[in-house]
Amino acid sequence: SQTKSKKTLAKPNIRNIVVVDGVRIPFLLSGTSYKDLMPHDLARAALSGLLHRTSVPKDVVDYIIFGTVIQEVKTSNVAREAALGAGFSDKTPAHTVTMACISSNQAMTTVSEFSTSETMGHSADRLAAAFAISREEQDEYALRSHSLAKRAQDEGLLSDIVPFKVPGRDTVTQDNGIRPSSLDQMAKLKPAFIKPYGTVTAANSSFLTDGASAVLIMAEEKALAMGYKPKAYLRDFMYVSQDPKDQLLLGPTYATPKVLEKAGLTMNDIDAFEFHEAFSVGSPPLEKFNNWGGSLSLGHPFGATGCRLVMAAANRLRKEGGQYGLVAACAAGG
């Protein structure tokens, strides 16, 4: 299909920043093949996969940033350990950021229970009740996510995945949490958070996931000079803060109109929506929304999902001939 002709978002006298490519190791259910590995082991595997995919010389990389969440005490700087483990020079600086579920978004744009004593699941239950989103609607959306992810997996559309030879185990080649079920089976599950009347269950929530991702970002002139064909431009971004108790999951709802206004676009201009699915509580137009599955089905390693969302949007735009993609996610703490 042909790309629709729309106005450009290029800004005069400001260099374009591009996504050259991005990869992720398969996202796995927590406690499976990655259970004996440390976060920097997973990050190193993603970084090595990116080097292999792009053939970028290590000495042209100016800086490395990784996102992580719930950092373990043995590694003070996940990005640094991953970079050294992947063979980068000790002269290449690296740092780690944490911003809950949007940590890798933060990592890209810089190249929580603590606030409320409440889990995101409780917040999702109350939000679903406030907006009158039924259990059946949530289950239907979750089933859609798993079905679309399964189709994308079978059709080879999840091209950002790189195989990972797990030390002492087999090579992992695909996500293992994609499990299309039936509405009848899903309806049998009990509420997971607010009992007995809640509507959020294990079937319509994202599962605990282990994984890592990495993206190569450059100035456009540098990428072209090195012979790369960028997959996407990074045009604008926006962070918002909400009441962490009553509006925890509404960050995308508030950020979307603001970033669209900042860019001079409307919802109709967006060809590919890629939003983080922590829980099944609402979405933009479904015909353009998470068409290759989402966090409910592919999984959600807290510090890695942002890169997956960006690459899903970029790859969908290329596959479908679209021009603009919008990525959004909520984060613990509001």
N, C-alpha and C positions, 0 to 999 in steps of 0.2 A: 504494500500500500504506500501511497505517497504522503509525505509529511505535509500537513496543512500549513498554509502560509499565514503566519501571524506576526505580530510586532515583535521586534527583538528586545531583549532585556539588557543587551550590552550597554555599558555606560562609558561615555567619552572620557579619555585620559585615565581610565581605570583598567588595569590588565584583567583579562579573563582568567578565572581559576577553573580548572577542569578535573574531572574524575577520569583518570587514565584507565583504571580497571580496579577490580576488587574481588576478593575471594573470602571464603570461609571454610573451615573444616566442618564436617557434618555436625549438625546439632543433635545431641543424644539425650535421652532421658537421664537425669542425674542418677548416679549409683550404678551405671552400666560400664561401658568400656573405658570411660575416662576416670573412673573412681579413684585410681591410684596416682593420678597426675596432679601437678600443681598448676595454678593459673598461668604462670609463665611458660610452662610446657605447652599449653594449648595456644597461647599467644605466639610462641616461637614457631609452632607448626603453621599457623596462619601466615605469619610473616615470611617463612620459608616458601610457603605455597605462592605467595604474592611475588616473591623474587623469581621463582620458577616460571610463573605465568607471564610475567612482564619482561623478564630478562633485564631488568633495570640494574645498572652497575651500582654496587653498594656505595661507592664513593661519591655518587651524585646526590644521594639522599642527604638533605640538610638537617632533618629533624624527624624524630619518631615520637608519636603520642599514642598511647593506648588508654582506653577506658576500662575501668574495673569497678566492681561493686562488692561490698563485704570483703574487703581485702584481708587476706590471712596474714598472720604476724611474722612469718618467716621471710617474706619478700617485701622490702621497703619500697621498691620501684619496679613494678611488673614490666613496664615498657623497657627499662634498661636491661633487665635480666633476659627478656625475650630477644632484644636486639643483639646483645653479646652472644647469646646462644645461637642466633641465626647467622652469625659470622660477620656482623657489622663491626667496624673499627671502634675501639674504645674512645675515639675522638668524636664519634657521632652522638650528640646529646639526645636524651630521651627522657620524657616524663610521663607520669600517669595521672589521669583525672578521674574523679568520681562524681557522678550526678545522677545516681540511681539508674532508672531504666533508660535514660538518655545520655549515659556516659560516653558512648562512642559517637553520638551526635555532637556532644561537647568537644570530643577529641578532634572531630572533623572540622568544626567551625572555629577552632583555635589554631590551625597549622600555620514513704519512709515512715516508717513506723515510729521513729524517734519523735516526730512532731505531735502525734496524736495518741500514741499507745494503741493504735488500731491498725489492723492489717488492711491491705488493699482489697482483699476479698470482702471484708465487712463493708468497706466503702462502696464496692461494686453492688453489693446487695441493697444498700440503702439508696444508691443512685437509681438502680433498676426500679425500686418501689416508687421513688419520687417521680420518675418519668413514665410510670405504668408500663414497663417493659416486662412482659410475661415470661415465665419459665419456658414455655413452648417457643416463643420467639427467640430466646437466647439459645435454646437447643438447636433450633433450625439454622441459626447463623453459625454456630459451632460446626454443625454437620456440613454446611457449605464450605467452611474453611478447610476442613479435612478432605472433602471431596475434591476441591480445586487443587489442593496441595498434592494429592495423590495423582491427579491427572497431569499436573506440571512435572512431577517426579517421573511418571511413566513416559512422558513425551520428551524428556531430556531438557526441559526448560530451566532447571535449577543449575545453570552453568557456572554459577559462582562457587560451587563446591569443589574443593580439592581433596583428594584422598589423603588420609592420615594413617601411617603405620604406627599403631600404638605399641610402645615398648612392651614386649612380653605377650602381646595379643595380636589378633589379626588386623589387617588393614581395614579401616572404616571408610566406606565410600558414599554412604547416604544417610539422611536423617532417619531416626528410628522411632519418632513419636507420631508419625502420620498414620492414623487409624480410623478410617471412615467406619461409622457404626450405623445404627438406625435410631430413629426417634423413639421407638418403643424401648430399645435397650437403654438409651440415655435417660428416659423418663423414670427408670427404676432407681436411679442414683439418689441418695439423700443429700440434702443441703450440706455444704461444706463449712459454712461460716456461721450464719444466723439460723439457729435450729429452734423449732422445726419448720419455720415458715419461710426461710430464705429461698431464693431461686438460683443462686450461684452454686454450681456443683463441680466435681472433678471433670465432668464431660464438657462443660462450657467455659472452662478456665484454661489458661496456658499452664502447662506442667513445668515442674522444676527441671531445668535444662543445663547441660554443660556444653560449652563450645567457645569458639573464638573467630574473629573476623579481622580483615585488614584491607585498607584501601590506599591506592597510590594517587596522591593529589599533587598537581603541578600548576605552574603558570602555563597558559596555553602556548606561548611562544617557545618555552622550554620543551614542552611535550612534542610539539611539531618538529622542533629542531632535532629531537632524538628519534624521530620517525614513528611516534605513536599516533594512533587515531583515537582521540579521546571519546569516551562513551557518553559523557554528559558534562554540562557546565553547572557549577554551583553558583546560583544567582543571588539568592537572598535567604536570610534565616531570621528567626524570631524566637525568643524565650519569653514565657509569661509565668507569673506566679499566681496561685489561687489559694483560697482557704483550704488547708490540707485536710480538714475534716469533712466538709460538705461538698467540696469541688475537686477532690483529689484527681479524679479521672477525667476532668473536663478541660485539661490543658489544651488538647488539640482543638476543642470547640472554640476556645477563646483565641488561640494563636492563629488559626486558619484565616479568619477575616482580616486580621491585622497584617499578616505577611502577604496576603493577596493584595491588600490596599497598598502596601509598601512597594510591591512589584508592579502595580498598575494592572492587575489581572482580576478575573472573576472566577467563580467555581466552574463556569462553562468553558473556560480556557484550559482547564486541567484535563489532561488525557489519561493520566495514571495516578491514582491515589494509592499510597502505601502507608497505612497507619498501623501502629502497634496495636495488637489485639490482646490486651491483658485479660479482658473479660468481654462477654458478648452483650454490650450495652448500647449499641447504636452506631451509625456510620453515614457517610455521604452516599451519593448515587452508587448503588451496588454494581451496575454494569461496568463501572470503571474502578472498582474498589477491591484491592487485594486479590486480583484475579488468579494469582498463582499460589494462593494460600497465605496464611499469616501466622502470627505468633501462637495462636491457639493450636495449630496443627504442626507447624515447622519447629516450634519451640522458641524459648525466650531466655537465652543466657543474658543476664541483665546488662553486662558490659559490652555485648556484641551485636545486639539487635539493630542499633542505628545504622551500622555499615550494611547489614543485610537489607534493610529497608531502602537505602540509597541505591544499592546495586540492583535490587528488584525493580525499582522505578526506572533506572537507566536501561536495564535489559528489556523491560516491557516496552518502553518508548521506541527502542530500536526494532524490536520484533513487530510492534503494532503500527509503526509509522507515526507515532505521536510526537509532540513537541515539548509539552510542559508536564512535569511530574511534581507531586506534592507529597512530602514525607512528614509524618507527625507522630508524636508519642507522648504519653503521660509519664510521670515519674513520681515515685514515693516522696512524700514531703510536700507535694503541691507544686 
